[in-house]
Amino acid sequence: MGSSAVIVGGGIGGLAAALGLRRIGWEVTVVERAPVLGDAGAGISLGANGVRALDELGVGEALRAASRFQYTGGTRTPDGRWLARMDGAALERELGTPIVGIPRSTLHGILRAALPPGALVTGAEVTEVDRSDPSGARVRWGDEERTADVVVAADGVGSRLRRALFPSHPGPAYSGSTVLRAITERPLDLRTDFELTWGRGAEFGHIAFADGRAEWHAVLNAPLGLRPADPLGALRRRFGDWHAPIPELLAATRPEDVLHHDIHELATPLPSFVAGRVAVLGDAAHAMTPFLGQGACQALEDAVTLAAALAAEPSVASGLARYDAERRPRSQAVARAARQAGRMGPRLDRPLAITLRNTAFRLAPSGMAVQAVLRHARWTPPRLG
Ligand SMILES: Cc1cc2nc3c(=O)[nH]c(=O)nc-3n(C[C@H](O)[C@H](O)[C@H](O)COP(=O)(O)OP(=O)(O)OC[C@H]3O[C@@H](n4cnc5c(N)ncnc54)[C@H](O)[C@@H]3O)c2cc1C
C-alpha cells in the first residue's frame, strides 16, 4: 500500500501541501472546517519564490493565465512623492518569473481544481490528533477517524494542533497593526500595478488584477479589537486627502465588501516544525506580519519542500527531520525581516523618524529596493517527481 497523509486545513498552505504530496504519489485527504472554501478574502501578490513553488506543484500556467503581472509601482508618501520605484520587469529578468497579483478566491480555485474529487472534505473540524501509535498518526473529525503516515497541521495562525503539540509555546501575539481591505466593485483606470503609501502609523496599498479591479488594504496602528461602526466611512475620512488613486479606490468599494482583521504573528519562533508524524506548515508554523507579502509564499515553499523531503528520504522520520531543517531557519528569518519591514514602514509614527526614513529612502541607490525584494524571492524549489 502507498503512503498517505491527512492535511488539516484547506487554506493556501494545506491545498499546496496536498498537491505536493500527490505529485510524489501519496494519497491525501484535506480536512477543512469551513463549509465553503476560500471564497472570501481580498487579493494577494506572490513573489517569484511563490510562483516557482506553484510551477513545481503543476499549477503555474493556470496561475499566470489568471494573474496580472506586477510590473509598475513602488512606495510613496501621502502627498504622492515616490520613495522607491519598483521595476517588476527587471525583477522578472533577474528571477525568470514575474510577481503576480490575483484574487485569493481565484488562487484557491486553481489549487482546488488540481485535486481529485473527494480529496477535500469541507465542514469538518479536526478535534484531535493521536500520536501514541508509532506506525501512524490518528486524526479525528466528527464521527470520522483516519490513520495516516503523516498529518500536516496547516490550520492557520490560530492552529489548534500547534497548541496541542507544543503546549508550552505562547502562541500568536497581536502585532499592533490592524488591517482593512477589499476588492473594488468595478475596474479602475490605475496607472500602476501595485503601490504602498506610508503615512504616520499607517499604510495604504493596492494590487491590480487582470480584470481591472484591484484589492486595496489599509494598515493602521491600533489597539486590539477596535472596530469602527462605519469602516469605509472612517477610511474615507482618514485617507481622503492622500494621493490618487487612494480616494478613488475607496469610492469604488461597497461597504459590505470591507474585511477587518487584527494581525497576529508567531513572535516566539516554534522550536520545531515537526512532532512525531505531524508536520506543521504555513501560518500554523510561522505566521508573520504581511509587510513583505511573503506569508503565503513561505507556505508554498513549505509545501514543495515537505513533499521533496519525504520523497528523497528513506523514512518518514528522516523526511520530516529534513523538512524541519530546511524550512525552519528560512521561514523564521523571513518572519523576522517582515517584522523589521513593518517597524521601518507602516508602524513608524514619530514624525522625526519618518523624515529620516524617507530621506534615507530617497538617497538610497535605485537598485536597493530591487535587492531587498530579491533577497526573499530568490529561491529555487526542489524538484518533485
Ligand atoms: C492583510 C494580509 C495580507 C497578506 N498579503 C500577502 C501577500 O500579498 N502575499 C503573501 O504571500 N502572503 C500574504 N499574506 C499572508 C497569507 O495570507 C498567509 O500566510 C496564508 O494565507 C496562510 O495560509 P495557510 O494555509 O497557512 O493558513 P490559512 O489561510 O489560515 O488556512 C488555514 C485553514 O485551516 C482551517 N482550519 C483551522 N482549524 C481547523 C481544524 N481544527 N480543522 C479543520 N480545518 C481547520 C481554516 O478554516 C483555514 O481554512 C497576507 C496576510 C494578511 C493578513
The ligand as an ORCA input file, in Angstrom:
! r2SCAN-3c Opt
* xyz 0 1
  C      -3.538     41.592      5.269
  C      -2.726     40.426      4.787
  C      -2.158     40.476      3.521
  C      -1.357     39.428      3.071
  N      -0.818     39.517      1.830
  C       0.001     38.536      1.405
  C       0.625     38.620      0.118
  O       0.419     39.578     -0.652
  N       1.453     37.596     -0.259
  C       1.693     36.514      0.537
  O       2.464     35.634      0.148
  N       1.080     36.398      1.756
  C       0.253     37.364      2.203
  N      -0.355     37.244      3.415
  C      -0.169     36.027      4.221
  C      -1.067     34.887      3.753
  O      -2.400     35.327      3.663
  C      -0.980     33.719      4.718
  O       0.349     33.475      5.073
  C      -1.552     32.453      4.089
  O      -2.871     32.667      3.638
  C      -1.511     31.316      5.109
  O      -2.125     30.178      4.565
  P      -2.370     28.901      5.483
  O      -2.980     27.885      4.583
  O      -1.144     28.558      6.232
  O      -3.416     29.375      6.594
  P      -4.947     29.800      6.449
  O      -5.202     30.504      5.183
  O      -5.295     30.498      7.720
  O      -5.723     28.417      6.369
  C      -5.972     27.619      7.493
  C      -7.223     26.817      7.234
  O      -7.392     25.835      8.254
  C      -8.759     25.744      8.587
  N      -8.804     25.170      9.933
  C      -8.390     25.749     11.096
  N      -8.547     24.889     12.125
  C      -9.069     23.743     11.612
  C      -9.426     22.487     12.187
  N      -9.298     22.240     13.516
  N      -9.946     21.519     11.383
  C     -10.078     21.753     10.042
  N      -9.734     22.934      9.441
  C      -9.234     23.907     10.219
  C      -9.251     27.177      8.480
  O     -10.643     27.227      8.323
  C      -8.491     27.674      7.254
  O      -9.212     27.455      6.053
  C      -1.159     38.291      3.890
  C      -1.761     38.221      5.142
  C      -2.530     39.276      5.604
  C      -3.163     39.197      6.972
*
